[in-house]
């Protein structure tokens, strides 16, 4: 059975979201508030985001709920709002956390923020929590990084993760927890045209493609580009084994049938046969490499 496509009424639109470069805006539907993201022409940003959310669910990653959608004949997807403002919640993005806790960190730098490293993330989290809570937070964030490696997500920049701040009832106590993972459209080969997908599949170069993408987290401040998501986990899991192992084990347990069902449930008018074949091949290639880390 294919994933449903939600048709958004014209009067459901609320406001325009400022973060990010793609056209997106909030819509109010009967079951809550959702962010509509229009897929750019000749991309699979809509189905990639939906498939990514389902992969996250399959490997136990806390991620935003996503549905395929259309608005005024514009193809896209919707992501459910996970911040309950009325309940005293607020989303604190990674750049704000690092800007407050890492000396000299430029939270306003949009591109090539080479201080966005695992070491700085670790330092910032440890400055906010005691050791036990910090380890739990870092293990959850490491799971997001493993998830990125599995789907080839290259967009984990410092505004694409964060913590949920919760104001308690007495307005004096605050708690912080990891926000659900969100914004996964830059994954699963969503930018490729079918001809290129077919070429890579025929030449058995899917693994090469998986290994060439640049991610949003840097290996060190001296680097000019973010590290490849898969290579990043391969390196980071050596230094932070206890944080990465739980999610690596869940990835290793992901069955081919689960992957097949997730991808094949994308409607045919959203993702072509080559797009589905390539997306599955990407996941299987990355899964094999991630599983090797456990040996």
Secondary structure, 3 states (H helix, E strand, C coil): CCCCEEEECHHHEEEECCCCCCCEEEEEECCEEEEEEECCCCCCHHHHHHHHHHHHHHCCCCECCEEEEEECCEEEEEEECCCCHHHCEEEEEHHHHHHHHCCCCCCCCCCCCCCCEHHHHHHHHHHHCCHHHHHHHHHHHHHHHHHHHHHCCCCCCCCCCEEEEEECCCCCCEEEEECCECCCCCCCCCCCCHHHHHHHHHCCCHHHHHHHCCCCCECCCCCCCCCCHHHHHHHHHHHCHHHHHHHHHHHHCCCHHHHHHHHHCCCCCCCCHHHHHHHHHHHHHHHHHHHHCCC
